[in-house]
Amino acid sequence: MTNSMYKVALAIGLSTAFFSCSKEDNPVVVQPLSAVTVRDIAADPTSMTSATGQQPVAATGKFTLYSLKDNKQIANADSATNKWDLGFRGTTIIVNGGAIRSGQGGAYIYTGTFDELTSVPASVTFSQDQSATTLAITTGSGKGWYNYNQTTNIISPIPGKVFIIRTGDGKYAKMEVLSYYQNAPAAPDANSVARYYTFRYLYQPDGSQVFK
């Protein structure tokens, strides 16, 4: 081997060793997804009137819009965009998708536990909001996410009901309502303040349908 050929071989060997070491010294670490708990999202709460002692209709009639991607409330001025994913008003939850929305969103109510839901089942068909009365997440006691106790006037999430959400921009998340009352009391009663959602969710940012 000539001296010049030796130098070329040595340079290639050192270069290969350098890059091999660099890859081993700086491995790509994939962080596992983690659930986020959102507390006390006001869903257009009402207040008692001193004159009648009764609750009036919703204070504004507007939905509180929320972005799962950014984990924050979105202004109502952006309701015609895909910046938000879910909206809350009283017991009604809307999604940003369908004939009356601008986003790509949809929802499916999965029966099971939050933790066992690790991906979107192949059989899932997402529903969307088609009108003010035809919603992806059906309203009414026992029909969607909650039960209403006529004796105690308490709203309770139905155990084992988890939302699979397609977000306004076409990504995926899973979400579970934990409480409908301010400060999420373990046993809400007549003194508990309603229309404050506490929920947990896990958002998949890469666009896949896997929740892990």
MDAnalysis code that builds the backbone (N, CA, C; Angstrom):
import MDAnalysis as mda
import numpy as np

u = mda.Universe.empty(636, n_residues=212, atom_resindex=np.repeat(np.arange(212), 3), trajectory=True)
u.add_TopologyAttr("name", ["N", "CA", "C"] * 212)
u.add_TopologyAttr("resid", np.arange(1, 213))
u.add_TopologyAttr("resname", ["MET", "THR", "ASN", "SER", "MET", "TYR", "LYS", "VAL", "ALA", "LEU", "ALA", "ILE", "GLY", "LEU", "SER", "THR", "ALA", "PHE", "PHE", "SER", "CYS", "SER", "LYS", "GLU", "ASP", "ASN", "PRO", "VAL", "VAL", "VAL", "GLN", "PRO", "LEU", "SER", "ALA", "VAL", "THR", "VAL", "ARG", "ASP", "ILE", "ALA", "ALA", "ASP", "PRO", "THR", "SER", "MET", "THR", "SER", "ALA", "THR", "GLY", "GLN", "GLN", "PRO", "VAL", "ALA", "ALA", "THR", "GLY", "LYS", "PHE", "THR", "LEU", "TYR", "SER", "LEU", "LYS", "ASP", "ASN", "LYS", "GLN", "ILE", "ALA", "ASN", "ALA", "ASP", "SER", "ALA", "THR", "ASN", "LYS", "TRP", "ASP", "LEU", "GLY", "PHE", "ARG", "GLY", "THR", "THR", "ILE", "ILE", "VAL", "ASN", "GLY", "GLY", "ALA", "ILE", "ARG", "SER", "GLY", "GLN", "GLY", "GLY", "ALA", "TYR", "ILE", "TYR", "THR", "GLY", "THR", "PHE", "ASP", "GLU", "LEU", "THR", "SER", "VAL", "PRO", "ALA", "SER", "VAL", "THR", "PHE", "SER", "GLN", "ASP", "GLN", "SER", "ALA", "THR", "THR", "LEU", "ALA", "ILE", "THR", "THR", "GLY", "SER", "GLY", "LYS", "GLY", "TRP", "TYR", "ASN", "TYR", "ASN", "GLN", "THR", "THR", "ASN", "ILE", "ILE", "SER", "PRO", "ILE", "PRO", "GLY", "LYS", "VAL", "PHE", "ILE", "ILE", "ARG", "THR", "GLY", "ASP", "GLY", "LYS", "TYR", "ALA", "LYS", "MET", "GLU", "VAL", "LEU", "SER", "TYR", "TYR", "GLN", "ASN", "ALA", "PRO", "ALA", "ALA", "PRO", "ASP", "ALA", "ASN", "SER", "VAL", "ALA", "ARG", "TYR", "TYR", "THR", "PHE", "ARG", "TYR", "LEU", "TYR", "GLN", "PRO", "ASP", "GLY", "SER", "GLN", "VAL", "PHE", "LYS"])
u.atoms.positions = np.array([
    [0.852, -1.188, 0.000],
    [0.000, 0.000, 0.000],
    [0.889, 1.238, 0.000],
    [0.588, 2.175, -0.927],
    [1.384, 3.400, -0.987],
    [1.037, 4.283, 0.190],
    [1.873, 5.284, 0.416],
    [1.669, 6.198, 1.533],
    [0.369, 6.978, 1.379],
    [0.057, 7.397, 0.157],
    [-1.173, 8.167, -0.072],
    [-2.407, 7.303, 0.147],
    [-2.343, 6.041, -0.301],
    [-3.474, 5.140, -0.094],
    [-3.670, 4.861, 1.385],
    [-2.593, 4.768, 2.119],
    [-2.664, 4.534, 3.562],
    [-3.358, 5.702, 4.256],
    [-3.032, 6.913, 3.839],
    [-3.633, 8.110, 4.456],
    [-5.131, 8.181, 4.177],
    [-5.523, 7.817, 2.963],
    [-6.953, 7.819, 2.628],
    [-7.705, 6.786, 3.453],
    [-7.157, 5.593, 3.574],
    [-7.795, 4.530, 4.357],
    [-7.914, 4.932, 5.821],
    [-6.843, 5.564, 6.333],
    [-6.857, 6.000, 7.733],
    [-7.922, 7.056, 7.955],
    [-8.057, 7.986, 7.021],
    [-9.051, 9.052, 7.150],
    [-10.463, 8.492, 7.154],
    [-10.726, 7.516, 6.253],
    [-12.051, 6.897, 6.199],
    [-12.350, 6.153, 7.494],
    [-11.341, 5.451, 8.006],
    [-11.525, 4.702, 9.251],
    [-11.831, 5.613, 10.417],
    [-11.112, 6.711, 10.531],
    [-11.340, 7.649, 11.625],
    [-12.710, 8.305, 11.509],
    [-13.106, 8.636, 10.263],
    [-14.412, 9.259, 10.044],
    [-15.534, 8.320, 10.450],
    [-15.421, 7.058, 10.059],
    [-16.443, 6.065, 10.410],
    [-16.526, 5.875, 11.909],
    [-15.373, 5.822, 12.555],
    [-15.338, 5.643, 14.007],
    [-15.961, 6.834, 14.704],
    [-15.710, 8.044, 14.171],
    [-16.244, 9.263, 14.787],
    [-17.762, 9.277, 14.742],
    [-18.316, 8.988, 13.546],
    [-19.766, 9.017, 13.413],
    [-20.436, 7.896, 14.193],
    [-19.764, 6.735, 14.272],
    [-20.317, 5.630, 15.055],
    [-20.404, 6.007, 16.515],
    [-19.329, 6.637, 17.008],
    [-19.320, 7.052, 18.406],
    [-20.354, 8.136, 18.659],
    [-20.510, 9.054, 17.672],
    [-21.467, 10.145, 17.845],
    [-22.880, 9.601, 17.981],
    [-23.222, 8.598, 17.153],
    [-24.565, 8.024, 17.223],
    [-24.793, 7.309, 18.537],
    [-23.773, 6.627, 19.023],
    [-23.915, 5.886, 20.276],
    [-23.951, 6.829, 21.467],
    [-23.163, 7.920, 21.370],
    [-23.105, 8.854, 22.486],
    [-24.346, 9.731, 22.567],
    [-25.075, 9.898, 21.452],
    [-26.250, 10.754, 21.427],
    [-27.455, 9.980, 20.877],
    [-27.911, 8.976, 21.600],
    [-29.047, 8.182, 21.112],
    [-30.323, 9.012, 21.104],
    [-31.217, 8.716, 20.162],
    [-32.500, 9.396, 20.098],
    [-33.423, 8.803, 21.152],
    [-33.883, 9.643, 22.064],
    [-34.754, 9.195, 23.149],
    [-36.175, 9.637, 22.843],
    [-37.083, 8.685, 22.709],
    [-38.487, 8.986, 22.460],
    [-39.221, 9.058, 23.792],
    [-39.708, 10.242, 24.106],
    [-40.408, 10.418, 25.367],
    [-41.813, 9.834, 25.286],
    [-42.221, 9.040, 26.262],
    [-43.582, 8.491, 26.247],
    [-44.609, 9.607, 26.443],
    [-45.774, 9.430, 25.860],
    [-46.835, 10.413, 26.033],
    [-47.386, 10.324, 27.456],
    [-47.852, 11.437, 27.960],
    [-48.428, 11.438, 29.307],
    [-49.740, 12.203, 29.297],
    [-50.653, 11.766, 30.142],
    [-51.961, 12.407, 30.235],
    [-51.857, 13.731, 30.990],
    [-52.739, 14.644, 30.642],
    [-52.814, 15.968, 31.273],
    [-54.179, 16.092, 31.936],
    [-54.218, 16.619, 33.159],
    [-55.489, 16.873, 33.835],
    [-55.779, 18.367, 33.814],
    [-56.935, 18.723, 33.291],
    [-57.380, 20.122, 33.210],
    [-58.465, 20.312, 34.260],
    [-58.331, 21.353, 35.054],
    [-59.237, 21.542, 36.189],
    [-60.087, 22.806, 36.044],
    [-61.353, 22.658, 36.407],
    [-62.276, 23.791, 36.550],
    [-62.389, 24.667, 35.308],
    [-62.652, 24.036, 34.161],
    [-62.955, 24.791, 32.956],
    [-64.410, 25.245, 33.037],
    [-64.611, 26.544, 33.102],
    [-65.964, 27.088, 33.247],
    [-66.764, 26.847, 31.977],
    [-67.935, 26.213, 32.128],
    [-68.789, 25.906, 30.985],
    [-70.031, 26.796, 31.034],
    [-69.809, 28.097, 30.932],
    [-70.862, 29.101, 31.013],
    [-71.702, 28.933, 32.276],
    [-71.055, 29.023, 33.442],
    [-71.776, 28.804, 34.708],
    [-72.832, 29.862, 34.963],
    [-73.842, 29.461, 35.715],
    [-74.908, 30.377, 36.109],
    [-74.681, 30.805, 37.550],
    [-75.467, 31.766, 38.006],
    [-75.345, 32.219, 39.388],
    [-76.737, 32.441, 39.964],
    [-76.825, 32.337, 41.275],
    [-78.105, 32.540, 41.938],
    [-78.478, 34.016, 41.924],
    [-79.763, 34.311, 41.734],
    [-80.228, 35.690, 41.806],
    [-80.850, 35.928, 43.174],
    [-80.502, 37.043, 43.784],
    [-81.008, 37.340, 45.128],
    [-82.502, 37.606, 45.119],
    [-83.026, 38.041, 43.967],
    [-84.443, 38.401, 43.909],
    [-85.336, 37.166, 43.940],
    [-84.948, 36.129, 43.205],
    [-85.815, 34.957, 43.101],
    [-85.251, 33.724, 43.780],
    [-83.936, 33.738, 44.032],
    [-83.305, 32.576, 44.626],
    [-83.205, 31.417, 43.654],
    [-83.374, 31.701, 42.367],
    [-83.311, 30.660, 41.354],
    [-82.167, 30.929, 40.387],
    [-81.760, 29.897, 39.700],
    [-80.705, 30.053, 38.705],
    [-81.287, 30.526, 37.383],
    [-80.726, 31.593, 36.809],
    [-81.190, 32.056, 35.494],
    [-80.634, 31.168, 34.397],
    [-80.966, 31.492, 33.161],
    [-80.398, 30.752, 32.043],
    [-78.907, 31.039, 31.977],
    [-78.196, 30.320, 31.097],
    [-76.755, 30.479, 30.983],
    [-76.383, 31.947, 30.847],
    [-75.296, 32.310, 31.484],
    [-74.898, 33.706, 31.562],
    [-74.670, 34.337, 30.192],
    [-74.041, 33.630, 29.282],
    [-73.746, 34.196, 27.966],
    [-74.284, 33.353, 26.822],
    [-74.488, 32.074, 27.061],
    [-74.916, 31.185, 26.000],
    [-73.777, 30.748, 25.098],
    [-72.550, 31.166, 25.415],
    [-71.395, 30.834, 24.588],
    [-70.670, 29.596, 25.121],
    [-70.033, 28.886, 24.212],
    [-69.219, 27.738, 24.586],
    [-67.815, 28.194, 24.976],
    [-67.244, 27.514, 25.952],
    [-65.833, 27.692, 26.267],
    [-65.050, 26.754, 25.362],
    [-64.225, 27.313, 24.497],
    [-63.493, 26.532, 23.507],
    [-62.116, 26.166, 24.042],
    [-61.670, 24.937, 23.721],
    [-60.414, 24.459, 24.288],
    [-59.568, 23.749, 23.243],
    [-58.267, 24.021, 23.275],
    [-57.306, 23.353, 22.398],
    [-56.586, 22.266, 23.171],
    [-56.696, 21.024, 22.711],
    [-55.968, 19.925, 23.342],
    [-54.490, 19.979, 22.964],
    [-54.187, 20.424, 21.766],
    [-52.798, 20.545, 21.335],
    [-52.028, 21.516, 22.220],
    [-52.620, 22.675, 22.468],
    [-51.935, 23.723, 23.223],
    [-52.284, 23.734, 24.706],
    [-53.249, 22.896, 25.105],
    [-53.680, 22.823, 26.494],
    [-54.055, 24.205, 27.024],
    [-54.963, 24.860, 26.300],
    [-55.392, 26.183, 26.748],
    [-56.753, 26.528, 26.137],
    [-57.391, 27.505, 26.777],
    [-58.668, 28.003, 26.284],
    [-58.440, 28.883, 25.060],
    [-59.359, 28.794, 24.101],
    [-59.277, 29.566, 22.864],
    [-60.410, 30.599, 22.851],
    [-60.096, 31.793, 22.409],
    [-61.083, 32.876, 22.383],
    [-62.236, 32.538, 21.442],
    [-63.440, 32.970, 21.801],
    [-64.608, 32.731, 20.955],
    [-64.482, 33.408, 19.592],
    [-63.632, 34.429, 19.517],
    [-63.398, 35.095, 18.233],
    [-62.782, 34.142, 17.222],
    [-62.167, 33.052, 17.693],
    [-61.542, 32.065, 16.815],
    [-62.415, 30.829, 16.613],
    [-63.710, 30.958, 16.852],
    [-64.604, 29.802, 16.755],
    [-64.713, 29.268, 15.325],
    [-64.444, 30.098, 14.341],
    [-64.536, 29.672, 12.943],
    [-63.200, 29.192, 12.393],
    [-62.269, 28.832, 13.271],
    [-60.964, 28.319, 12.860],
    [-60.810, 26.890, 13.378],
    [-59.673, 26.264, 13.043],
    [-59.405, 24.915, 13.583],
    [-58.460, 24.972, 14.776],
    [-58.398, 26.121, 15.447],
    [-57.518, 26.286, 16.601],
    [-58.041, 25.547, 17.832],
    [-59.328, 25.241, 17.870],
    [-59.906, 24.590, 19.038],
    [-60.396, 23.195, 18.680],
    [-60.603, 22.385, 19.713],
    [-61.013, 20.997, 19.512],
    [-62.341, 20.665, 20.180],
    [-62.530, 21.164, 21.396],
    [-63.749, 20.896, 22.163],
    [-64.335, 22.194, 22.683],
    [-65.659, 22.207, 22.845],
    [-66.334, 23.350, 23.440],
    [-67.271, 22.877, 24.534],
    [-67.367, 23.648, 25.621],
    [-68.162, 23.249, 26.785],
    [-69.188, 24.336, 27.119],
    [-70.438, 23.942, 27.286],
    [-71.496, 24.845, 27.758],
    [-72.525, 23.998, 28.486],
    [-72.615, 24.186, 29.789],
    [-73.479, 23.318, 30.572],
    [-73.039, 21.874, 30.395],
    [-73.972, 20.987, 30.186],
    [-73.627, 19.570, 29.983],
    [-73.329, 19.237, 28.523],
    [-73.399, 20.234, 27.662],
    [-73.171, 20.012, 26.233],
    [-71.698, 20.173, 25.876],
    [-71.173, 19.201, 25.146],
    [-69.799, 19.255, 24.649],
    [-69.848, 19.184, 23.129],
    [-69.200, 20.128, 22.462],
    [-69.168, 20.138, 21.010],
    [-67.757, 19.825, 20.513],
    [-67.672, 19.393, 19.259],
    [-66.384, 19.134, 18.624],
    [-66.230, 20.052, 17.420],
    [-65.003, 20.301, 17.033],
    [-64.756, 21.214, 15.916],
    [-64.709, 20.445, 14.596],
    [-65.882, 19.968, 14.181],
    [-65.979, 19.242, 12.927],
    [-67.424, 18.963, 12.585],
    [-67.737, 18.949, 11.301],
    [-69.092, 18.694, 10.867],
    [-69.637, 19.832, 10.035],
    [-70.912, 19.725, 9.685],
    [-71.532, 20.691, 8.779],
    [-71.540, 22.115, 9.321],
    [-71.549, 22.260, 10.638],
    [-71.639, 23.609, 11.219],
    [-70.310, 24.065, 11.823],
    [-69.236, 23.336, 11.562],
    [-67.921, 23.706, 12.085],
    [-66.923, 23.858, 10.934],
    [-65.777, 24.455, 11.240],
    [-64.757, 24.670, 10.208],
    [-63.611, 23.670, 10.292],
    [-63.499, 22.931, 11.414],
    [-62.395, 22.013, 11.598],
    [-62.675, 20.613, 11.075],
    [-61.703, 19.727, 11.314],
    [-61.790, 18.339, 10.855],
    [-62.229, 17.385, 11.968],
    [-62.643, 17.935, 13.101],
    [-62.861, 17.153, 14.306],
    [-64.024, 16.190, 14.263],
    [-64.002, 15.273, 15.220],
    [-65.068, 14.301, 15.401],
    [-64.896, 13.631, 16.755],
    [-65.840, 12.785, 17.109],
    [-65.769, 12.113, 18.413],
    [-66.398, 10.734, 18.330],
    [-65.901, 9.874, 19.186],
    [-66.457, 8.526, 19.354],
    [-66.393, 8.219, 20.832],
    [-67.479, 7.673, 21.385],
    [-67.495, 7.342, 22.805],
    [-67.133, 5.866, 22.962],
    [-65.977, 5.641, 23.563],
    [-65.440, 4.296, 23.764],
    [-65.872, 3.784, 25.135],
    [-66.279, 2.543, 25.209],
    [-66.644, 1.915, 26.482],
    [-65.466, 1.086, 26.973],
    [-64.918, 1.488, 28.098],
    [-63.739, 0.839, 28.663],
    [-63.034, 1.826, 29.582],
    [-61.798, 1.572, 29.898],
    [-61.065, 2.464, 30.777],
    [-60.090, 3.333, 29.986],
    [-59.759, 4.460, 30.567],
    [-58.839, 5.404, 29.932],
    [-57.491, 4.749, 29.666],
    [-56.973, 4.037, 30.648],
    [-55.635, 3.462, 30.531],
    [-55.561, 2.320, 29.531],
    [-56.624, 1.539, 29.403],
    [-56.577, 0.400, 28.493],
    [-56.708, 0.818, 27.031],
    [-57.158, 2.035, 26.787],
    [-57.319, 2.522, 25.417],
    [-55.964, 3.014, 24.914],
    [-55.254, 2.189, 24.191],
    [-53.897, 2.516, 23.747],
    [-53.820, 2.919, 22.278],
    [-54.923, 2.770, 21.542],
    [-54.958, 3.194, 20.145],
    [-56.411, 3.301, 19.702],
    [-56.614, 3.970, 18.590],
    [-57.967, 4.085, 18.046],
    [-58.348, 2.750, 17.399],
    [-59.396, 2.093, 17.875],
    [-59.801, 0.820, 17.271],
    [-60.123, 0.982, 15.787],
    [-59.811, -0.033, 15.012],
    [-60.018, 0.030, 13.561],
    [-61.487, 0.216, 13.199],
    [-62.377, -0.215, 14.081],
    [-63.809, -0.164, 13.780],
    [-64.451, 1.194, 14.079],
    [-63.695, 2.124, 14.619],
    [-64.264, 3.400, 15.050],
    [-64.714, 4.242, 13.856],
    [-65.934, 4.774, 13.963],
    [-66.445, 5.761, 13.011],
    [-66.711, 7.042, 13.784],
    [-66.071, 8.115, 13.384],
    [-66.210, 9.365, 14.113],
    [-67.492, 10.100, 13.716],
    [-68.216, 10.561, 14.733],
    [-69.396, 11.397, 14.508],
    [-68.978, 12.861, 14.555],
    [-69.772, 13.715, 13.909],
    [-69.485, 15.142, 13.892],
    [-70.740, 15.935, 14.234],
    [-70.562, 17.213, 14.501],
    [-71.692, 18.085, 14.825],
    [-72.364, 18.531, 13.527],
    [-73.603, 18.121, 13.326],
    [-74.315, 18.449, 12.099],
    [-75.273, 19.619, 12.255],
    [-75.731, 19.838, 13.478],
    [-76.615, 20.973, 13.761],
    [-76.557, 21.244, 15.254],
    [-77.252, 22.264, 15.702],
    [-77.252, 22.611, 17.121],
    [-77.861, 21.510, 17.976],
    [-78.676, 20.658, 17.375],
    [-79.330, 19.576, 18.120],
    [-78.824, 18.187, 17.737],
    [-78.058, 18.092, 16.671],
    [-77.485, 16.809, 16.254],
    [-75.977, 16.903, 16.419],
    [-75.507, 16.399, 17.560],
    [-74.112, 16.562, 17.937],
    [-73.391, 15.222, 17.997],
    [-72.087, 15.274, 17.819],
    [-71.271, 14.058, 17.887],
    [-71.385, 13.408, 19.261],
    [-71.373, 14.237, 20.291],
    [-71.515, 13.750, 21.668],
    [-72.947, 14.031, 22.105],
    [-73.753, 12.996, 22.132],
    [-75.182, 13.145, 22.395],
    [-75.436, 13.711, 23.783],
    [-76.395, 14.629, 23.872],
    [-76.758, 15.205, 25.159],
    [-77.881, 14.386, 25.799],
    [-78.065, 14.590, 27.099],
    [-79.124, 13.889, 27.811],
    [-78.584, 12.826, 28.740],
    [-79.276, 12.624, 29.836],
    [-78.859, 11.658, 30.841],
    [-78.804, 10.254, 30.259],
    [-77.663, 9.585, 30.459],
    [-77.490, 8.220, 30.008],
    [-77.240, 8.058, 28.521],
    [-77.200, 9.148, 27.776],
    [-77.052, 9.061, 26.319],
    [-75.636, 9.354, 25.847],
    [-74.919, 10.156, 26.604],
    [-73.576, 10.551, 26.191],
    [-72.546, 10.254, 27.249],
    [-72.174, 11.309, 27.988],
    [-71.094, 11.142, 28.967],
    [-71.562, 11.163, 30.421],
    [-72.840, 11.511, 30.687],
    [-73.251, 11.704, 32.085],
    [-74.602, 11.076, 32.406],
    [-74.815, 10.906, 33.709],
    [-76.113, 10.551, 34.258],
    [-76.610, 11.694, 35.132],
    [-77.922, 11.893, 35.138],
    [-78.531, 12.928, 35.976],
    [-79.436, 12.272, 36.999],
    [-79.200, 12.587, 38.283],
    [-80.005, 12.048, 39.372],
    [-81.107, 13.055, 39.709],
    [-82.349, 12.712, 39.407],
    [-83.451, 13.642, 39.614],
    [-83.720, 13.918, 41.097],
    [-83.334, 12.993, 41.946],
    [-83.560, 13.180, 43.380],
    [-82.577, 14.172, 43.980],
    [-81.319, 14.049, 43.591],
    [-80.282, 14.922, 44.163],
    [-79.901, 16.077, 43.246],
    [-80.374, 16.040, 41.995],
    [-80.007, 17.046, 40.979],
    [-78.509, 17.063, 40.704],
    [-77.879, 15.909, 40.786],
    [-76.436, 15.820, 40.578],
    [-76.127, 15.193, 39.213],
    [-75.163, 15.800, 38.521],
    [-74.653, 15.287, 37.253],
    [-73.390, 14.478, 37.537],
    [-73.348, 13.239, 37.064],
    [-72.191, 12.379, 37.308],
    [-71.699, 11.767, 35.999],
    [-70.385, 11.788, 35.739],
    [-69.855, 11.107, 34.553],
    [-70.185, 9.619, 34.599],
    [-70.546, 9.050, 33.468],
    [-70.820, 7.617, 33.390],
    [-69.496, 6.870, 33.439],
    [-69.320, 5.969, 34.398],
    [-68.060, 5.220, 34.471],
    [-67.797, 4.428, 33.188],
    [-66.553, 4.395, 32.781],
    [-66.181, 3.595, 31.628],
    [-66.513, 4.218, 30.290],
    [-66.746, 5.536, 30.263],
    [-66.994, 6.233, 29.007],
    [-65.806, 7.162, 28.724],
    [-65.109, 6.897, 27.623],
    [-63.932, 7.662, 27.249],
    [-64.140, 8.210, 25.840],
    [-63.892, 9.498, 25.655],
    [-63.992, 10.079, 24.321],
    [-62.726, 9.802, 23.524],
    [-62.886, 9.332, 22.293],
    [-61.796, 9.355, 21.325],
    [-62.068, 10.574, 20.447],
    [-61.160, 11.507, 20.447],
    [-61.359, 12.773, 19.769],
    [-60.455, 12.888, 18.547],
    [-61.050, 13.220, 17.409],
    [-60.252, 13.705, 16.285],
    [-60.288, 15.226, 16.387],
    [-59.132, 15.824, 16.466],
    [-59.047, 17.246, 16.775],
    [-59.386, 18.112, 15.564],
    [-59.456, 19.412, 15.812],
    [-59.805, 20.344, 14.752],
    [-58.842, 20.319, 13.586],
    [-57.567, 19.966, 13.860],
    [-56.573, 19.912, 12.783],
    [-56.239, 18.481, 12.370],
    [-57.098, 17.524, 12.746],
    [-56.964, 16.165, 12.242],
    [-56.042, 15.247, 13.019],
    [-55.632, 15.628, 14.228],
    [-54.834, 14.739, 15.072],
    [-55.787, 13.942, 15.974],
    [-55.225, 13.181, 16.936],
    [-56.069, 12.321, 17.765],
    [-55.735, 12.464, 19.248],
    [-56.760, 12.264, 20.078],
    [-56.597, 12.336, 21.527],
    [-57.657, 11.457, 22.175],
    [-57.422, 11.111, 23.424],
    [-58.458, 10.453, 24.225],
    [-58.717, 11.338, 25.431],
    [-59.986, 11.374, 25.868],
    [-60.360, 12.302, 26.937],
    [-61.444, 11.694, 27.816],
    [-61.357, 11.961, 29.115],
    [-62.327, 11.436, 30.070],
    [-62.750, 12.549, 31.022],
    [-64.056, 12.772, 31.145],
    [-64.572, 13.761, 32.100],
    [-64.522, 13.159, 33.493],
    [-63.917, 13.901, 34.421],
    [-63.786, 13.434, 35.805],
    [-64.808, 14.071, 36.735],
    [-65.183, 15.317, 36.452],
    [-66.128, 16.002, 37.339],
    [-66.803, 17.152, 36.595],
    [-68.011, 17.477, 37.043],
    [-68.795, 18.581, 36.472],
    [-68.910, 19.733, 37.472],
    [-68.199, 19.606, 38.587],
    [-68.356, 20.582, 39.668],
    [-67.033, 21.238, 40.043],
    [-67.131, 22.481, 40.450],
    [-65.944, 23.258, 40.814],
    [-65.149, 22.559, 41.912],
    [-63.840, 22.495, 41.688],
    [-62.902, 21.838, 42.598],
    [-63.058, 20.319, 42.620],
    [-63.866, 19.773, 41.723],
    [-64.017, 18.319, 41.565],
    [-64.225, 17.586, 42.890],
    [-65.291, 17.903, 43.629],
    [-65.536, 17.187, 44.893],
    [-65.782, 15.704, 44.663],
    [-65.314, 14.888, 45.586],
    [-65.489, 13.440, 45.450],
    [-66.959, 13.051, 45.504],
    [-67.730, 13.776, 46.312],
    [-69.164, 13.497, 46.435],
    [-69.927, 14.821, 46.346],
    [-70.189, 15.311, 45.147],
    [-70.891, 16.594, 44.998],
    [-72.276, 16.547, 45.621],
    [-72.710, 17.704, 46.152],
    [-74.035, 17.792, 46.765],
    [-74.706, 19.080, 46.317],
    [-75.786, 19.444, 46.987],
    [-76.569, 20.609, 46.589],
    [-75.776, 21.911, 46.665],
    [-74.718, 21.930, 47.464],
    [-73.912, 23.137, 47.598],
    [-72.765, 23.218, 46.588],
    [-72.585, 22.169, 45.804],
    [-71.503, 22.148, 44.826],
    [-71.853, 23.046, 43.638],
    [-70.861, 23.760, 43.150],
    [-71.070, 24.695, 42.043],
    [-70.862, 23.951, 40.724],
    [-71.922, 23.905, 39.913],
    [-71.896, 23.138, 38.667],
    [-71.315, 23.938, 37.508],
    [-71.151, 23.237, 36.382],
    [-70.659, 23.798, 35.123],
    [-69.171, 24.148, 35.177],
    [-68.425, 23.343, 35.890],
    [-66.963, 23.480, 35.911],
    [-66.370, 22.088, 35.645],
    [-65.824, 21.915, 34.457],
    [-65.313, 20.604, 34.056],
    [-63.889, 20.370, 34.551],
    [-63.681, 19.185, 35.083],
    [-62.326, 18.667, 35.276],
    [-62.231, 17.416, 34.418],
    [-61.220, 17.360, 33.559],
    [-61.068, 16.203, 32.680],
    [-59.587, 15.925, 32.467],
    [-59.301, 14.711, 32.046],
    [-57.927, 14.368, 31.685],
    [-57.908, 13.906, 30.242],
    [-56.785, 14.151, 29.593],
    [-56.681, 13.751, 28.203],
    [-55.243, 13.435, 27.843],
    [-55.090, 12.716, 26.751],
    [-53.773, 12.421, 26.195],
    [-53.838, 12.726, 24.705],
    [-52.951, 13.593, 24.256],
    [-52.933, 14.061, 22.870],
    [-51.735, 13.469, 22.138],
    [-51.995, 12.945, 20.925],
    [-50.926, 12.374, 20.116],
    [-50.524, 13.409, 19.052],
    [-49.362, 14.056, 19.196],
    [-48.988, 15.136, 18.279],
    [-48.493, 14.685, 16.924],
    [-48.130, 13.411, 16.755],
    [-47.518, 12.993, 15.486],
    [-48.535, 12.586, 14.430],
    [-49.821, 12.693, 14.765],
    [-50.858, 12.389, 13.777],
    [-51.257, 10.927, 13.740],
    [-50.541, 10.056, 14.467],
    [-50.905, 8.641, 14.485],
    [-52.096, 8.415, 15.413],
    [-52.623, 7.203, 15.405],
    [-53.781, 6.868, 16.236],
    [-53.381, 6.025, 17.447],
    [-52.135, 6.166, 17.863],
    [-51.590, 5.400, 18.992],
    [-51.444, 6.310, 20.203],
    [-51.907, 5.859, 21.368],
    [-51.867, 6.668, 22.581],
    [-50.840, 6.142, 23.571],
    [-49.588, 6.053, 23.134],
    [-48.540, 5.620, 24.050],
    [-47.186, 6.035, 23.494],
])
